[in-house]
């Protein structure tokens, strides 16, 4: 039975509506992801085809990529497929965006994988991911984008990583990302399963599961395919189990009057066996190529002339077994290709794989595909050579997981291949080192370390042992591994390495290990030696690494000026390693920021971001770090609009620690401006509060949010949790302690003095001590927070005078606009309590101007409350009838009377109005005399009869 073209979509309206909703949301500016699962043959491809048609009607740019069963060895196969399809419209927005990004052009046919630069591994992957995201955003700025990845169950590791990255990073771009997968293929250990579990938790993701069609829908579907006898359709519906593809094949078999086999595979093969001999042979050859095959490659593999080949293909296509694609043919369904391939005789399969290997080698096609055919044809030398080539290519393309897999395959068959070293162009040990590097670059540090430890046990060459030890130590410290045995491994590398760049690298790594173990003097000596050896052997990467390590140590144990000099040396020239250069840029900008040099820090951070952007690494680890440092500089210098623009990339829906750290920074402005988004962000971040940095950032700001809302108990809960996590010498503890003291001062609880004493003592200790002993200097921001903590401690104890708050205000005067104004707010309160109303109003006005300029709503509210209580503002403070019994009272006496009417004692009234209890007593005596009453109760009754509003406020709730 020939297929008559695509029928109307039947029985899938609900699922199509779900997907269309995601599509329409993307068109309106809310990126969305849909994951479509279902058994093989259930209709996923047909549903996606209908979605693509709706997208076309809505003006979308559609990018469609197909995974294949070979895809786990071919990195980014569906991405390359989608890019190739986009280039079919050379003047379209997608093609233009791809051509503007050489990293993406490398994935196209004929692209030179080594054309960009020598960056490999994790950095190359971060660059590729950033380029894909930027490409989608650029296209979406012109027209919305539908990006489809089909058959994710066959996706390679790097494609799965790309899917996760895009799902987490797409926020407000007009992009709809859709992935399909066979749910019946997902066994318990299938690598896609944890990815789906991770993604399906996100609100951005819509899951669509295709169930078997009901009998009525199936019958309607079959009737649309072929108006045949209703009795035949009834039998097919009964046997098909709701699977449209199975039903089609059953219907075709009944039309051909063939006996209906018991399994789908038998059913499919029955269709193939009915082909003429030549057509059947062509189909079998095509099955060895995979899901799709180019016309020229198929012609060469079959050995047929054009006319007989075309006749055979016409027969195959007419029966709906293959469909014509852009430049070849594709099996109508993957199940059909699998059935035909599995039916091949062993010798036939081996011969055909050898044929394809020979043809692909002559064409210079993908080495990964070539390795697949060599292995299947039992050509181990060919498989070895192609696997090594495929590994190196994958590393260059930014697919370290696939590179590791190919290196491992080559190592597995090394002993079975004659002249393996000549074929690889390097020793087995060097190949193992490359394999470990690829594993580490893909995040598999344990696997990399295990592989290197195995190599170390077999090695007897001192230089190889030194290199292996250095890499083990490097990967262990990068993965935050435990310290046990780490120093010994790094030290052995130093002892065995000859005077060479390897020794410089080993010393630089050993210095990092020693610093992490707080062996400061040894770390300084080792890093200094590393610097000397690096300069003597022209090892610029080790030189930069040693300079950064020395600067970090100097920052803590020496002087900031010396640290700045070392970092200036580190960033003065490029090291040849972008990762090290970005680390140096970030560290320089961070040190400048923490020393209060905000203008210089802004320039350094911008320079680092520019380096990251020029190399496509804006989404790399240090590229991201540099952007959040830019954010912090703008938060401090008061350019909050710029900070919020940067925070537009700091996603709320976080799923990894790195995303949670980045998201935490957005809270600075969100909390300070009273944004509603802060609450949702905190809900997402709560899942990462076991992490020290995420907890410090987000819970400290959650405490501030609680304080602005008048909830010191919640604030103290956050503060306590953070204090229990961070190290006692961490200078960040000072800010946390200051926030806790703010909460205690607002709570005014009995017995809080002891807790306040503990907090201030811990802040003082952190300011004075480093991991290795007394701290040389704390830096301007740390000193300012310590001054704030001291002032808040005095506020808890009721002894805060203007001097301590003036000191805190001046301490933040290095350029931290917001914190200076917040200290000024408390200074105004202290001045009021001291009776210096004029000075208090001046400080209040200065703080109010900053709050207004920054748009700091909670702070502005607190200042307005202070102004109302201190009568700095006039509106709403006079109550009652001016000609009534209250006419003789002054403005201050009316305020006191309002609080008396509310039932407050003199002490409470004094605290609220920033006057002494004795002064309140004098005001009450004057009020009683003027009203002609003898008690507070009688005065309150007069106030109520006169219509005085009981608008005393809630006191200082901030």
Secondary structure as the mmCIF struct_conf table of DSSP 4:
data_model
#
loop_
_struct_conf.conf_type_id
_struct_conf.id
_struct_conf.beg_label_comp_id
_struct_conf.beg_label_asym_id
_struct_conf.beg_label_seq_id
_struct_conf.end_label_comp_id
_struct_conf.end_label_asym_id
_struct_conf.end_label_seq_id
BEND BEND1 UNK A 5 UNK A 5
HELX_LH_PP_P HELX_LH_PP_P1 UNK A 6 UNK A 9
BEND BEND2 UNK A 11 UNK A 11
HELX_RH_AL_P HELX_RH_AL_P1 UNK A 13 UNK A 27
TURN_TY1_P TURN_TY1_P1 UNK A 28 UNK A 29
STRN STRN1 UNK A 32 UNK A 38
TURN_TY1_P TURN_TY1_P2 UNK A 40 UNK A 41
BEND BEND3 UNK A 42 UNK A 43
HELX_RH_AL_P HELX_RH_AL_P2 UNK A 44 UNK A 57
TURN_TY1_P TURN_TY1_P3 UNK A 58 UNK A 59
STRN STRN2 UNK A 61 UNK A 66
TURN_TY1_P TURN_TY1_P4 UNK A 69 UNK A 73
BEND BEND4 UNK A 74 UNK A 74
TURN_TY1_P TURN_TY1_P5 UNK A 75 UNK A 76
HELX_RH_AL_P HELX_RH_AL_P3 UNK A 77 UNK A 86
TURN_TY1_P TURN_TY1_P6 UNK A 87 UNK A 88
BEND BEND5 UNK A 89 UNK A 89
TURN_TY1_P TURN_TY1_P7 UNK A 90 UNK A 91
BEND BEND6 UNK A 92 UNK A 92
HELX_RH_AL_P HELX_RH_AL_P4 UNK A 93 UNK A 99
TURN_TY1_P TURN_TY1_P8 UNK A 100 UNK A 100
HELX_RH_AL_P HELX_RH_AL_P5 UNK A 102 UNK A 105
TURN_TY1_P TURN_TY1_P9 UNK A 106 UNK A 107
BEND BEND7 UNK A 108 UNK A 108
TURN_TY1_P TURN_TY1_P10 UNK A 109 UNK A 110
TURN_TY1_P TURN_TY1_P11 UNK A 113 UNK A 114
BEND BEND8 UNK A 115 UNK A 116
BEND BEND9 UNK A 118 UNK A 118
HELX_RH_AL_P HELX_RH_AL_P6 UNK A 121 UNK A 140
TURN_TY1_P TURN_TY1_P12 UNK A 141 UNK A 142
BEND BEND10 UNK A 143 UNK A 143
STRN STRN3 UNK A 145 UNK A 150
HELX_RH_3T_P HELX_RH_3T_P1 UNK A 152 UNK A 154
HELX_RH_AL_P HELX_RH_AL_P7 UNK A 157 UNK A 169
BEND BEND11 UNK A 171 UNK A 174
STRN STRN4 UNK A 175 UNK A 182
HELX_RH_3T_P HELX_RH_3T_P2 UNK A 183 UNK A 185
TURN_TY1_P TURN_TY1_P13 UNK A 188 UNK A 189
HELX_RH_AL_P HELX_RH_AL_P8 UNK A 191 UNK A 200
TURN_TY1_P TURN_TY1_P14 UNK A 201 UNK A 201
BEND BEND12 UNK A 202 UNK A 202
TURN_TY1_P TURN_TY1_P15 UNK A 203 UNK A 204
STRN STRN5 UNK A 205 UNK A 209
HELX_LH_PP_P HELX_LH_PP_P2 UNK A 210 UNK A 214
HELX_RH_AL_P HELX_RH_AL_P9 UNK A 215 UNK A 225
HELX_RH_AL_P HELX_RH_AL_P10 UNK A 230 UNK A 240
TURN_TY1_P TURN_TY1_P16 UNK A 241 UNK A 242
HELX_RH_AL_P HELX_RH_AL_P11 UNK A 244 UNK A 255
TURN_TY1_P TURN_TY1_P17 UNK A 256 UNK A 257
BEND BEND13 UNK A 262 UNK A 263
HELX_RH_AL_P HELX_RH_AL_P12 UNK A 264 UNK A 273
TURN_TY1_P TURN_TY1_P18 UNK A 274 UNK A 274
BEND BEND14 UNK A 275 UNK A 275
HELX_RH_AL_P HELX_RH_AL_P13 UNK A 277 UNK A 289
BEND BEND15 UNK A 291 UNK A 291
STRN STRN6 UNK A 292 UNK A 294
HELX_RH_AL_P HELX_RH_AL_P14 UNK A 295 UNK A 302
TURN_TY1_P TURN_TY1_P19 UNK A 303 UNK A 303
HELX_RH_AL_P HELX_RH_AL_P15 UNK A 306 UNK A 318
TURN_TY1_P TURN_TY1_P20 UNK A 319 UNK A 320
BEND BEND16 UNK A 321 UNK A 321
STRN STRN7 UNK A 322 UNK A 324
BEND BEND17 UNK A 326 UNK A 327
STRN STRN8 UNK A 328 UNK A 331
BEND BEND18 UNK A 332 UNK A 333
HELX_RH_AL_P HELX_RH_AL_P16 UNK A 334 UNK A 342
TURN_TY1_P TURN_TY1_P21 UNK A 343 UNK A 343
BEND BEND19 UNK A 344 UNK A 344
HELX_RH_AL_P HELX_RH_AL_P17 UNK A 346 UNK A 363
TURN_TY1_P TURN_TY1_P22 UNK A 364 UNK A 364
HELX_RH_AL_P HELX_RH_AL_P18 UNK A 367 UNK A 376
TURN_TY1_P TURN_TY1_P23 UNK A 377 UNK A 378
HELX_RH_AL_P HELX_RH_AL_P19 UNK A 380 UNK A 397
TURN_TY1_P TURN_TY1_P24 UNK A 398 UNK A 398
HELX_RH_AL_P HELX_RH_AL_P20 UNK A 400 UNK A 412
TURN_TY1_P TURN_TY1_P25 UNK A 413 UNK A 413
HELX_RH_3T_P HELX_RH_3T_P3 UNK A 414 UNK A 416
BEND BEND20 UNK A 417 UNK A 417
TURN_TY1_P TURN_TY1_P26 UNK A 418 UNK A 419
HELX_RH_AL_P HELX_RH_AL_P21 UNK A 420 UNK A 424
TURN_TY1_P TURN_TY1_P27 UNK A 425 UNK A 425
BEND BEND21 UNK A 426 UNK A 426
HELX_RH_AL_P HELX_RH_AL_P22 UNK A 428 UNK A 441
TURN_TY1_P TURN_TY1_P28 UNK A 442 UNK A 443
HELX_RH_AL_P HELX_RH_AL_P23 UNK A 445 UNK A 458
HELX_RH_AL_P HELX_RH_AL_P24 UNK A 462 UNK A 478
TURN_TY1_P TURN_TY1_P29 UNK A 479 UNK A 480
TURN_TY1_P TURN_TY1_P30 UNK A 484 UNK A 485
HELX_RH_AL_P HELX_RH_AL_P25 UNK A 486 UNK A 496
TURN_TY1_P TURN_TY1_P31 UNK A 499 UNK A 500
HELX_RH_AL_P HELX_RH_AL_P26 UNK A 501 UNK A 516
TURN_TY1_P TURN_TY1_P32 UNK A 517 UNK A 518
HELX_RH_AL_P HELX_RH_AL_P27 UNK A 520 UNK A 536
TURN_TY1_P TURN_TY1_P33 UNK A 537 UNK A 538
HELX_RH_AL_P HELX_RH_AL_P28 UNK A 540 UNK A 557
BEND BEND22 UNK A 558 UNK A 558
HELX_RH_AL_P HELX_RH_AL_P29 UNK A 560 UNK A 572
BEND BEND23 UNK A 573 UNK A 573
BEND BEND24 UNK A 576 UNK A 576
HELX_RH_AL_P HELX_RH_AL_P30 UNK A 578 UNK A 594
TURN_TY1_P TURN_TY1_P34 UNK A 595 UNK A 596
HELX_RH_AL_P HELX_RH_AL_P31 UNK A 598 UNK A 614
TURN_TY1_P TURN_TY1_P35 UNK A 615 UNK A 616
TURN_TY1_P TURN_TY1_P36 UNK A 618 UNK A 619
BEND BEND25 UNK A 620 UNK A 620
HELX_RH_AL_P HELX_RH_AL_P32 UNK A 621 UNK A 637
TURN_TY1_P TURN_TY1_P37 UNK A 638 UNK A 638
HELX_RH_AL_P HELX_RH_AL_P33 UNK A 640 UNK A 647
TURN_TY1_P TURN_TY1_P38 UNK A 648 UNK A 649
BEND BEND26 UNK A 650 UNK A 650
BEND BEND27 UNK A 652 UNK A 653
BEND BEND28 UNK A 656 UNK A 656
HELX_RH_AL_P HELX_RH_AL_P34 UNK A 657 UNK A 665
TURN_TY1_P TURN_TY1_P39 UNK A 666 UNK A 666
HELX_RH_AL_P HELX_RH_AL_P35 UNK A 667 UNK A 672
TURN_TY1_P TURN_TY1_P40 UNK A 673 UNK A 674
TURN_TY1_P TURN_TY1_P41 UNK A 676 UNK A 676
HELX_RH_AL_P HELX_RH_AL_P36 UNK A 677 UNK A 685
HELX_RH_3T_P HELX_RH_3T_P4 UNK A 686 UNK A 688
TURN_TY1_P TURN_TY1_P42 UNK A 689 UNK A 690
BEND BEND29 UNK A 691 UNK A 691
HELX_RH_AL_P HELX_RH_AL_P37 UNK A 692 UNK A 708
TURN_TY1_P TURN_TY1_P43 UNK A 709 UNK A 710
HELX_RH_AL_P HELX_RH_AL_P38 UNK A 712 UNK A 725
BEND BEND30 UNK A 726 UNK A 726
TURN_TY1_P TURN_TY1_P44 UNK A 728 UNK A 729
TURN_TY1_P TURN_TY1_P45 UNK A 731 UNK A 731
HELX_RH_AL_P HELX_RH_AL_P39 UNK A 732 UNK A 747
TURN_TY1_P TURN_TY1_P46 UNK A 750 UNK A 751
HELX_RH_AL_P HELX_RH_AL_P40 UNK A 752 UNK A 768
STRN STRN9 UNK A 769 UNK A 770
TURN_TY1_P TURN_TY1_P47 UNK A 771 UNK A 772
STRN STRN10 UNK A 773 UNK A 774
BEND BEND31 UNK A 776 UNK A 776
HELX_RH_AL_P HELX_RH_AL_P41 UNK A 780 UNK A 797
TURN_TY1_P TURN_TY1_P48 UNK A 798 UNK A 798
HELX_RH_AL_P HELX_RH_AL_P42 UNK A 802 UNK A 811
HELX_RH_3T_P HELX_RH_3T_P5 UNK A 812 UNK A 814
TURN_TY1_P TURN_TY1_P49 UNK A 815 UNK A 815
HELX_RH_AL_P HELX_RH_AL_P43 UNK A 817 UNK A 833
TURN_TY1_P TURN_TY1_P50 UNK A 834 UNK A 835
HELX_RH_AL_P HELX_RH_AL_P44 UNK A 837 UNK A 854
TURN_TY1_P TURN_TY1_P51 UNK A 855 UNK A 855
HELX_RH_AL_P HELX_RH_AL_P45 UNK A 857 UNK A 869
TURN_TY1_P TURN_TY1_P52 UNK A 870 UNK A 871
BEND BEND32 UNK A 872 UNK A 873
TURN_TY1_P TURN_TY1_P53 UNK A 875 UNK A 876
BEND BEND33 UNK A 880 UNK A 880
TURN_TY1_P TURN_TY1_P54 UNK A 882 UNK A 883
BEND BEND34 UNK A 884 UNK A 884
TURN_TY1_P TURN_TY1_P55 UNK A 885 UNK A 888
BEND BEND35 UNK A 889 UNK A 889
HELX_RH_AL_P HELX_RH_AL_P46 UNK A 891 UNK A 901
TURN_TY1_P TURN_TY1_P56 UNK A 902 UNK A 903
HELX_RH_AL_P HELX_RH_AL_P47 UNK A 906 UNK A 913
TURN_TY1_P TURN_TY1_P57 UNK A 914 UNK A 914
HELX_RH_AL_P HELX_RH_AL_P48 UNK A 917 UNK A 931
TURN_TY1_P TURN_TY1_P58 UNK A 932 UNK A 932
BEND BEND36 UNK A 934 UNK A 935
HELX_RH_AL_P HELX_RH_AL_P49 UNK A 936 UNK A 945
TURN_TY1_P TURN_TY1_P59 UNK A 946 UNK A 947
#
